[in-house]
Amino acid sequence: MRLVFVAVDEKSGGGNCPTVWVDEDAGELVFQGWDALPEMLEACRATGPVPDGESVVRLPVRMADAIRRACDLAESCDVR
């Protein structure tokens, strides 16, 4: 696994979350975010179940540029 750090939300207060990485070997985006609020999780489940081993997390929209950079990096990986 080649995990590449992309960005952390500098306005989070704790300095470590939310965070975005790219796993270059798997060609995957990796997010650390806040747990979904109960009503948000319920709304997500209205479109389908959230299986064991999966999570719904929240990231602030101010991280959109970091997510775009992570997408560009992930798309350049040789794993597709």
C-alpha contacts under 8 A as a table, 3 or more apart, distances in Angstrom:
res1	aa1	res2	aa2	distance
1	M	23	D	6.31
1	M	24	E	7.11
1	M	25	D	5.52
1	M	26	A	7.33
2	R	22	V	7.98
2	R	23	D	5.44
2	R	24	E	5.32
2	R	25	D	5.75
3	L	21	W	6.40
3	L	22	V	5.63
3	L	23	D	4.44
3	L	24	E	6.32
4	V	21	W	5.35
4	V	22	V	5.14
4	V	23	D	6.30
4	V	24	E	7.13
5	F	20	V	6.54
5	F	21	W	4.49
5	F	22	V	6.69
6	V	19	T	7.71
6	V	20	V	5.48
6	V	21	W	5.08
6	V	22	V	7.13
6	V	66	A	6.56
6	V	69	R	7.36
6	V	70	A	6.29
7	A	19	T	5.77
7	A	20	V	5.43
7	A	21	W	7.18
7	A	66	A	5.97
8	V	15	G	7.12
8	V	16	N	6.29
8	V	17	C	6.14
8	V	18	P	5.79
8	V	19	T	4.23
8	V	20	V	6.41
9	D	12	S	5.52
9	D	15	G	7.01
9	D	16	N	7.43
9	D	17	C	6.22
9	D	18	P	5.51
9	D	19	T	6.35
9	D	63	M	6.65
10	E	13	G	7.28
10	E	15	G	6.03
11	K	15	G	7.49
12	S	15	G	5.95
12	S	16	N	7.54
12	S	17	C	6.35
12	S	18	P	7.11
14	G	17	C	6.86
16	N	19	T	6.67
17	C	32	Q	6.25
17	C	33	G	6.05
17	C	34	W	7.70
18	P	31	F	7.25
18	P	32	Q	5.16
18	P	33	G	4.44
18	P	34	W	6.91
18	P	59	L	6.18
19	T	31	F	5.82
19	T	32	Q	5.03
19	T	33	G	6.72
20	V	29	L	7.29
20	V	30	V	5.82
20	V	31	F	4.81
20	V	32	Q	6.55
20	V	66	A	7.16
20	V	67	I	6.94
20	V	70	A	7.22
21	W	29	L	6.06
21	W	30	V	4.98
21	W	31	F	6.48
21	W	70	A	6.79
22	V	27	G	7.05
22	V	28	E	5.77
22	V	29	L	4.68
22	V	30	V	5.71
22	V	70	A	6.09
22	V	73	L	7.17
22	V	74	A	6.15
23	D	26	A	5.56
23	D	27	G	5.62
23	D	28	E	5.18
23	D	29	L	6.36
23	D	30	V	6.97
23	D	74	A	7.49
24	E	27	G	4.94
24	E	28	E	6.90
24	E	74	A	6.43
24	E	77	C	5.73
24	E	79	V	7.86
25	D	77	C	7.33
25	D	78	D	7.82
25	D	79	V	6.61
26	A	79	V	6.19
27	G	74	A	5.14
27	G	75	E	7.11
27	G	77	C	5.76
27	G	78	D	7.54
27	G	79	V	5.65
27	G	80	R	6.84
28	E	74	A	6.22
29	L	70	A	6.71
29	L	71	C	7.17
29	L	74	A	6.82
32	Q	57	V	7.47
33	G	57	V	5.22
33	G	58	R	5.30
33	G	59	L	5.51
34	W	57	V	5.43
34	W	58	R	5.09
34	W	59	L	6.76
35	D	56	V	6.75
35	D	57	V	4.92
35	D	58	R	6.29
36	A	40	M	5.92
36	A	41	L	5.74
36	A	56	V	5.76
36	A	57	V	5.13
36	A	58	R	5.82
37	L	40	M	5.07
37	L	41	L	6.14
38	P	41	L	5.13
38	P	42	E	6.17
39	E	42	E	5.00
39	E	43	A	6.22
40	M	43	A	5.07
40	M	44	C	6.21
41	L	44	C	5.00
41	L	45	R	6.14
41	L	56	V	6.98
42	E	45	R	5.08
42	E	46	A	6.41
43	A	46	A	5.13
43	A	47	T	7.41
44	C	47	T	5.80
44	C	48	G	7.05
44	C	49	P	7.96
45	R	48	G	4.90
45	R	49	P	5.07
45	R	50	V	6.39
46	A	49	P	7.61
50	V	54	E	6.25
50	V	55	S	6.93
50	V	56	V	7.86
51	P	54	E	5.67
59	L	63	M	7.00
60	P	63	M	5.79
60	P	64	A	7.87
61	V	64	A	5.42
62	R	65	D	7.37
63	M	66	A	5.25
63	M	67	I	6.26
64	A	67	I	5.04
64	A	68	R	6.14
65	D	68	R	5.03
65	D	69	R	6.22
66	A	69	R	5.07
66	A	70	A	6.16
67	I	70	A	4.95
67	I	71	C	6.11
68	R	71	C	4.98
68	R	72	D	6.22
69	R	72	D	5.11
69	R	73	L	6.18
70	A	73	L	5.05
70	A	74	A	6.01
71	C	74	A	5.06
71	C	75	E	6.04
72	D	75	E	5.19
72	D	76	S	6.38
73	L	76	S	5.22
73	L	77	C	6.77
74	A	77	C	5.35
75	E	80	R	7.78
77	C	80	R	7.15
